[in-house]
């Protein structure tokens, strides 16, 4: 990871579930985590880096994104209004 705008702070237990501990996480990975898992799932079963990396979909994503440059970031297109 490269310091700057591509870094987010991730709460291992979501704040809505009383979590306070947080760590730096690449923005793309952070968005993927929250796209795949609910806050309840994060609090119950994925509150550590090891547990999160063991999730099958997250593990596949991490393996894929590791091949990208450290400065890589992507912005998903917003749906166009009709």
Secondary structure, DSSP 8 states (H G I E B T S, - for coil): --SSTTEEEEESS-GGGT---EEEEEHHHHHHHHHHS-HHHHHHH--SHHHHHHSHHHHHHHHHHTTS-TT-----------
